[in-house]
Amino acid sequence: MTAIGLKTGEVKLAPYSPLWRRKFSAEARRLQRHLPFRSYRLEHIGSTAVPGLEAKPIIDMAIRIPSLRPLTRWIRALEAAGYTYKGEYGLPGRHFFTRGVPVTHHLHLVAPDTRHWDDWILFRDYLRTHPSAAALYDRTKRQLARHFASNRDAYTRAKTPLIRKIMAAARRWHAADSTPPA
């Protein structure tokens, strides 16, 4: 499967594809043309951002903005760019958008004072640099996807304990990597 997109609620994983990085880059360029803002940071997150991982073929993106004060302007601009606003969607401090039918893109909008951004980037970077953690995560996701093929909420809940374990290891790795030399 090289195309992107998945019906809401469905859990189907696809083998990693370099297309995902290209789709992210194309969408980042498209958003840059549509958004009236210049002060933001956009990153490719989630499993489609980790070479080698199987993933739901939906491009996950996060935008960190300086402040949520102009949230209404961001919502209008993203809706004009083809996104559907879903509110915080169960994650306080995050504003969630989807694009496409079937859904091809997830976009998470956050301000710098939330921990979400740092966690998403750290998780992605840890999996990119720790093949054994990425392999464990990949195996677990494949098993869970078979078991919860039609229940994405249950799939997400079932992989949460492993994500927490990987995040704990990622935080230790980051703390050790950030320690200044003696």
C-alpha positions, 0 to 999 in steps of 0.5 A: 500500500503506497497511498495514504488515507484511512477511514475513521476508526479503522486500524490498518498498518502499512509497511514504511514508505519513503512516500510519507516523508515526501507527502509531509514535505509537500503538505508543509509547502502547501500550508506555508502558502495558505497560512497567514502566519510566519511564526510557527514550527511544523514537524512530521511526527508519529510512526510515518516519521520513523523510517522502517516502522509500519504505520497507519497511512496518515501523515501526522504533523504538529505545529507549535505556535507562539501563543494560542491567543490568535487560535480563532485565526489559526482555525479559520486558516487551517479550515480554509486549507482543507482541514476539519477542526476537532477541538482538543479531542481528548488531549487538553492543550492540543487542538486537533485537525484532520484532512481528507476523506478518508483521512490523509493527514492529522494536524496537532496545533499546540503552544510552547507551554504544553508538554505535547510538543517536546514529547512528540519530538522526543518520541520520534527522535528516540525511535529514529536512533534506537532500533531495538525500541523501534522494533519492539514498538513496531511488533507491538503495533502490528499485534494490536492492529490485528486484534483491534482492526475496527476499534482505533480507540482500543488500539490506542489505549492498548499501546499506551503502556508501551509508549509510556515505557519508551518515553521514560527511556527516551527522557533518560536518554535525553537527560544523559545526552543533555548533561554538560561534560565535566 
